[in-house]
Amino acid sequence: MRYQDIDGIATISENVHLQGVRPKELYYEEVFTPSVMRPAYNIFVMIEMSRADYLKAKADVLQKLRDRLSGAGELEAKRKAERLLEDLKEELRAERGA
């Protein structure tokens, strides 16, 4: 999965339901917080998911975008979203068949 894909999905979607996500690695750092005068922790979790689950999440986002654009009268943008959605569906079918 490329960071640009995640960033693009986050840009056009308010929320995404993901399935098949698993924690891969856990990172943490201790930091001192002056406001409460004691240590706190920043925790980061690297996650992973199958390509098929990732493609389905992208397709779900594009479907919502297409529906939103359709209601707003953005016909050209809606057509582009539909083309991207069809490409993703084709890629998903190929992924499942492999």
PEGI-V644132 format. One line per field, one symbol per residue. phi: phi as a letter, one per 30 degrees, with the letter a starting at -180 (. if undefined). burial: + if it has 24 or more other C-alpha atoms within 12 Angstrom, else -. Layout:
# PEGI-V644132
phi->???
burial->???
This chain:
# PEGI-V644132
phi->.ceedddddddcbdabdcbidbdcbbbbbcbccddchadbbcbbbdcbaddddddddddddddddedddddciddddddddddddddddddddddddd
burial->--------+------------------------------------------+++++++++++++++--------------++--+--++--+------
